[in-house]
Amino acid sequence: MHSAPLFTHCCHCTWCQRETGSAFALNAMIETDRVEVTNGAVELVKTPSASGKGQNIARCPSCHVALWSHYPEAGERVAFVRVGTLDAGHEIAPDVHIFTSTKQPWVVLGKGVPVKKEYYDQRKLWPEASLERLRAVKP
């Protein structure tokens, strides 16, 4: 990623649990043109989603690991990058925990990061600079 993410979600919904085979997904939202694939080209796979609107998952054509998703609400201009696929993913912490109503009961959330039972209002949590960047890429 060629800049800091707009915002980073730690999503605890059952759909993300199923897709990742883990307790949650950690997604750093960033403008797609700020993401660089360092080896080869991605394969876009249209898959269903909990919203019923589907998503496009960019996968590595060799190992098929999900690198990022595009959701209809944000469009192709925003990538939800799987933080675990980054060389320096350990440097990116969640800005919010979402869909914690279906969080695994053994996952303990620390203090200092907002926790939402479902989704949230971006205008209330995102820094103004991130909101401006998002407005610049949305049609």
C-alpha positions as CSV (number, residue, x, y, z in Angstrom):
1,M,0.0,0.0,0.0
2,H,1.4,3.4,-1.0
3,S,-0.2,5.3,1.9
4,A,-1.9,4.8,5.2
5,P,-5.3,3.2,4.9
6,L,-8.5,5.2,5.1
7,F,-9.7,3.1,8.0
8,T,-9.2,-0.4,9.2
9,H,-12.1,-2.8,10.2
10,C,-11.8,-5.8,12.3
11,C,-15.0,-7.6,11.2
12,H,-16.4,-10.3,13.4
13,C,-19.5,-11.2,11.2
14,T,-20.1,-14.8,10.5
15,W,-19.6,-14.3,6.8
16,C,-16.0,-13.0,7.4
17,Q,-15.5,-15.9,9.8
18,R,-16.6,-18.4,7.1
19,E,-14.5,-16.7,4.3
20,T,-11.3,-16.5,6.4
21,G,-11.7,-19.7,8.3
22,S,-10.9,-17.7,11.4
23,A,-12.6,-15.6,14.1
24,F,-12.5,-12.3,12.1
25,A,-11.2,-10.5,9.1
26,L,-8.9,-7.5,9.3
27,N,-9.4,-5.2,6.3
28,A,-7.6,-2.0,5.6
29,M,-9.7,0.2,3.3
30,I,-7.6,2.2,0.8
31,E,-8.0,3.7,-2.6
32,T,-7.4,0.9,-5.1
33,D,-4.9,3.1,-7.1
34,R,-2.7,3.2,-3.9
35,V,-2.4,-0.6,-3.9
36,E,0.5,-2.3,-5.8
37,V,0.7,-6.0,-6.6
38,T,4.4,-6.8,-6.5
39,N,4.3,-10.1,-8.3
40,G,1.9,-11.1,-11.1
41,A,-1.6,-10.0,-11.6
42,V,-4.7,-10.7,-9.5
43,E,-7.6,-12.8,-10.4
44,L,-11.0,-11.1,-9.6
45,V,-13.6,-13.6,-8.4
46,K,-17.2,-12.5,-8.0
47,T,-18.7,-14.1,-4.8
48,P,-21.9,-13.8,-2.8
49,S,-21.9,-11.7,0.3
50,A,-24.1,-11.4,3.4
51,S,-25.7,-8.2,2.0
52,G,-26.9,-10.1,-1.1
53,K,-25.1,-7.6,-3.3
54,G,-21.9,-9.8,-3.8
55,Q,-18.3,-8.8,-3.8
56,N,-15.3,-9.1,-6.1
57,I,-12.4,-10.7,-4.3
58,A,-8.9,-10.1,-5.8
59,R,-7.0,-13.3,-5.4
60,C,-3.4,-14.4,-6.1
61,P,-3.6,-16.5,-9.3
62,S,-1.0,-18.9,-7.9
63,C,-2.1,-19.7,-4.3
64,H,-5.7,-18.2,-4.5
65,V,-5.3,-16.3,-1.2
66,A,-7.7,-13.4,-1.0
67,L,-5.7,-10.1,-1.2
68,W,-8.6,-7.6,-1.1
69,S,-12.3,-7.2,-1.8
70,H,-14.4,-4.6,-3.6
71,Y,-17.9,-4.2,-2.2
72,P,-20.8,-2.5,-4.1
73,E,-21.2,0.2,-1.5
74,A,-17.6,1.4,-2.0
75,G,-17.1,0.4,-5.6
76,E,-14.0,-0.6,-7.5
77,R,-12.2,2.5,-6.4
78,V,-11.8,1.3,-2.8
79,A,-10.0,-1.9,-1.8
80,F,-10.6,-3.7,1.5
81,V,-7.0,-5.1,1.8
82,R,-6.5,-8.2,3.9
83,V,-3.9,-6.9,6.4
84,G,-2.4,-10.4,6.9
85,T,-1.3,-10.4,3.3
86,L,1.0,-7.4,3.7
87,D,4.7,-7.6,4.5
88,A,4.2,-5.1,7.3
89,G,0.7,-6.0,8.3
90,H,1.7,-6.1,12.0
91,E,1.9,-2.3,11.8
92,I,-1.8,-1.9,11.0
93,A,-4.1,-2.1,14.0
94,P,-7.9,-2.0,13.7
95,D,-9.7,1.4,14.0
96,V,-13.0,-0.3,14.9
97,H,-14.4,-3.8,15.7
98,I,-17.6,-4.3,13.8
99,F,-20.4,-7.0,13.9
100,T,-19.4,-8.0,17.4
101,S,-22.9,-9.3,18.0
102,T,-21.6,-12.5,16.3
103,K,-18.0,-12.3,17.7
104,Q,-16.6,-15.6,18.9
105,P,-17.1,-15.6,22.7
106,W,-13.4,-16.5,23.4
107,V,-12.1,-13.4,21.5
108,V,-11.3,-10.7,24.1
109,L,-11.3,-7.1,22.8
110,G,-9.0,-4.6,24.3
111,K,-9.8,-1.1,25.4
112,G,-9.2,2.0,23.2
113,V,-10.8,0.7,19.9
114,P,-14.5,1.3,19.3
115,V,-16.7,-1.8,19.4
116,K,-19.9,-1.9,17.4
117,K,-22.5,-4.6,17.6
118,E,-23.2,-4.1,13.9
119,Y,-22.0,-1.4,11.5
120,Y,-21.5,2.3,12.3
121,D,-21.7,5.8,10.9
122,Q,-18.5,6.6,9.1
123,R,-18.9,10.4,9.7
124,K,-18.8,9.7,13.5
125,L,-15.6,7.6,13.5
126,W,-13.4,8.4,10.5
127,P,-10.9,11.2,10.6
128,E,-11.8,14.1,8.4
129,A,-8.8,13.5,6.2
130,S,-10.0,10.0,5.4
131,L,-13.5,11.2,4.7
132,E,-12.1,13.7,2.2
133,R,-10.0,11.0,0.5
134,L,-13.1,8.8,0.3
135,R,-15.2,11.6,-1.2
136,A,-12.5,12.2,-3.8
137,V,-12.8,8.6,-5.2
138,K,-16.5,8.1,-4.9
139,P,-18.5,8.9,-8.0
